[in-house]
Amino acid sequence: MKTIHLGAGNIGRGFIAPILKQDPAIGEIKFLDVNPEVINLIKTQKKYIVKELAEKDNEILIKNISANLLDDILKAKIDDYLLDAKIITISIGQPNLRFLIKNFEYISDLLIKNNKEMLILCCENGNRVSSYFKKLLIENKINVLPFHFVDVVVDRIVPNQERDSLNVQVEKYFSWIVDEEQWPSNFTKIKTIVYSKDLDSEINKKICLLNGVHSALSWHRYAIDKFQIPILQDALKFNETKNYFDNLTSELVIIIAQQYNFEIKYLKEYISSIWKRFNNPKIKDEMSRIARNPITKMQKNERILNPLFFAASKGLKFEYLSQAFNDLLNYHFSEDKEAVELSNYISVHGKLKAVLNYVKELNNQEIEVIKKIIN
């Protein structure tokens, strides 16, 4: 089975491709990207190594791959491959999906003319991003009938890598869960991913307890020392940071258990596994990478405000979530475009107006909560 992956970066090469390749039914993977350097490297080398970092490292050879520039779609250079492929996976960051509209208009027309269908899996950190992408295409008058959009939740730490190499280092742990209800019956299931009938709970458990705590730790450390300690694993050696982790996760476990009907014991075990993953000495997880894109991460269905608003509505404690949100608003890292935009807006209009400007669809009750927690 031929597949296409949009985004030839570290996530695509280090997470998505090796998991797909574990299924013998998956044949060639074609990477599409806007970066000519990485595309030329794939074309030239035709293989690369993924190293799984653990007590005992494991190397996986990824081969039977090809690559094209994203614009080659519009130039009709890969029509035959598009018609043969069954699946498109995407990892370019949710805010960048809007740049794919013209490409998917072309793909849609091509598939319709040839009576073909295709699965679309947006492998991004977010809540039902494939459904979001479907809505985005519909809003732009793209015919989505030939596409089947399947929501996923993905989880694997892929730290920043050395440049000029296709090889990728990743943590050994990974999780890739898809919405079984959305998977069409006429498409063969991929054997190396998990299918769930309750994806919303899985998504929110992961977004709040993994991504949320991950981000909160980085904003917290920025508030302390402006990333003078740039690597997460080094910062976690300080008792103050460990105490913050413990307090935030203790708060979140109570909230997520009630919000999504998980058992406390199960969530505590999940938190324990997260602490071990964050402390993997072989992974150098850069704070600036973890903290990036604060505007995207401050939305009401995202990692901080989603559990915070639920806690406020149920009379649960959310002291450390409030601190995390304030740390987000105070994240002014000059090398992060969203952080700079947010900082500039706050400097002119203040924090409350910034939240009201950037966080979409807040109701009156939520606005009152925001007013109380901002400091």
Stockholm file with secondary structure:
# STOCKHOLM 1.0

chainA/1-375         MKTIHLGAGNIGRGFIAPILKQDPAIGEIKFLDVNPEVINLIKTQKKYIVKELAEKDNEILIKNISANLLDDILKAKIDDYLLDAKIITISIGQPNLRFLIKNFEYISDLLIKNNKEMLILCCENGNRVSSYFKKLLIENKINVLPFHFVDVVVDRIVPNQERDSLNVQVEKYFSWIVDEEQWPSNFTKIKTIVYSKDLDSEINKKICLLNGVHSALSWHRYAIDKFQIPILQDALKFNETKNYFDNLTSELVIIIAQQYNFEIKYLKEYISSIWKRFNNPKIKDEMSRIARNPITKMQKNERILNPLFFAASKGLKFEYLSQAFNDLLNYHFSEDKEAVELSNYISVHGKLKAVLNYVKELNNQEIEVIKKIIN
#=GR chainA/1-375 SS CCEEEECCSHHIIIIIHHHHHTSTTCCCEEEEESCHHHHHHHHHHCEEEEEEESSSCEEEEEESEEEEEGGGTTTTSSHHHHHHCCEEEECSCGGGGGGGHHHHHHHHHHHHHTTCCEEEEECCSSSSHHHHHHHHHHHTTCCCTTEEECCEEEECCCCCCCSSCCCEEEESCCEEEEEGGGSCTTSCCCTTSEEESCHHHHHHHHIIIIIIHHHHHHHHHHHHHTTSSCBHHHHTTSHHHHHHHHHHHHHHHHHHHHHHTCCHHHHHHHHHHHHHHHTCTTCCCBHHHHHCCHHHHTSTTSTTHHHHHHHHHHTCCCHHHHHHHHHHHTCCCTTCHHHHHHHHHHHHHCHHHHHHHHSTTCCHHHHHHHHHHCC
#=GC SS_cons         CCEEEECCSHHIIIIIHHHHHTSTTCCCEEEEESCHHHHHHHHHHCEEEEEEESSSCEEEEEESEEEEEGGGTTTTSSHHHHHHCCEEEECSCGGGGGGGHHHHHHHHHHHHHTTCCEEEEECCSSSSHHHHHHHHHHHTTCCCTTEEECCEEEECCCCCCCSSCCCEEEESCCEEEEEGGGSCTTSCCCTTSEEESCHHHHHHHHIIIIIIHHHHHHHHHHHHHTTSSCBHHHHTTSHHHHHHHHHHHHHHHHHHHHHHTCCHHHHHHHHHHHHHHHTCTTCCCBHHHHHCCHHHHTSTTSTTHHHHHHHHHHTCCCHHHHHHHHHHHTCCCTTCHHHHHHHHHHHHHCHHHHHHHHSTTCCHHHHHHHHHHCC
//
